[in-house]
Amino acid sequence: MKRFAPAIFITVIGITIAYFMIGKPKILKIYNPIDINPELVDESVRNVDKFHRVGPFSLTDQNGNEVTEKNFENKIYVTDFFFVTCPTICPKMTKQMNRVYDEFNNNNDISFLSHTVMPEADSVSVLNEYAAELGISSDKWRFVTGDKKQIYNLARKTYFAAITEGDGGVNDFVHTENFVLVDKNKRLRGFYDGTSKDDVDRLITDIYALLEEYEVN
């Protein structure tokens, strides 16, 4: 029996290491502006290397209710930028976001926030009709409109979702396929191509990892 003790010991150690490797949750990176492609980051915040958070905002959802950062307290949420009449990437993005919505429909920790980049056209009534066609819960998935400059600043200086530069003026336009994952502490935890099924599969996996991260902590 003594002859087999080292082999048994090595086997036990191997199983133990494997258990902890498999059981250890994936920890998502916390993104600050300095970690992101500079083309996606407004010059005013490009060198920020810590403590980046989603700050205060005030917009209006498809039901005419005010939506602020407080609606997402203690929530993980996915956000994007679209417009209702977009004939190209937006329908693909909505289809993929709907997949994520369906996956987490019964999880109260997960929310969704879609900003129109054409607030002059996408009024509350237009967004309401759009959301109704999707058959989603307005408490879980908010489509918001509001001040164009504020929305564009969110895209460029908060979520880093758009490569284009501009001032949010009349001739300014944001068109981006990016989905952004935000954690319960309002930190950015991932970026995904909202037109890609494979990348949105990665988003779903990362949401589960983030949920597990909060359970562990």
PEPE-V78860 format. One line per field, one symbol per residue. ss: DSSP state (H for helix, E for strand, C for the rest). phi: phi as a letter, one per 30 degrees, with the letter a starting at -180 (. if undefined). burial: I if it has 16 or more other C-alpha atoms within 10 Angstrom, else O. A space follows every 10 residues. Layout:
ss=???
phi=???
burial=???
This chain:
ss=CHHHHHHHHH HHHHHHHHHH HHHCCCCCCC ECHHHCCHHH CCHHHCCCCC CCCCCCCEEE ECCCCEEEHH HHCCCEEEEE EECCCCCCHH HHHHHHHHHH HHHCCCCCCE EEEEEECCCC CCCHHHHHHH HHHHCCCCCC EEEEECCHHH HHHHHHHHCC CCCCCCCCCC CCCCCCCEEE EECCCCCEEE EEECCCHHHH HHHHHHHHHH HHHHHHC
phi=.ddceddddd dddddddddd ddddddcddc cceddceedc cdedbdcdca idbdcdabbb cdcicdbbdd dcdhbcbcba babeddccdd eddddddddd eddceccddc bbbccdcbdd ccdedddddd ddddicdddc bccbbldedd dddddcccch cbddclcide cdacbbcdcb cccdcicdbl bbddcceddd ddeedddddd ddddddd
burial=OOOOOOOOOO OOOOOOOOOO OOOOOOOOOO IIIOOOOOOI IIOOIIOOOO OIIIOOOIII IIIOOOIOOO OIOOIIIIII IIIIOOOOOI IIIIOIIIII IOOIIOOOII IIIIIIIIIO OIIIOOIIOI IOOOOIOIOI IIIIIIOIII IIIIIIIIII IIIIIOOIOO OOIIIIIIII IIIIOIIIII IIIIIOIOII OIIIOIIOII IOOOOOO
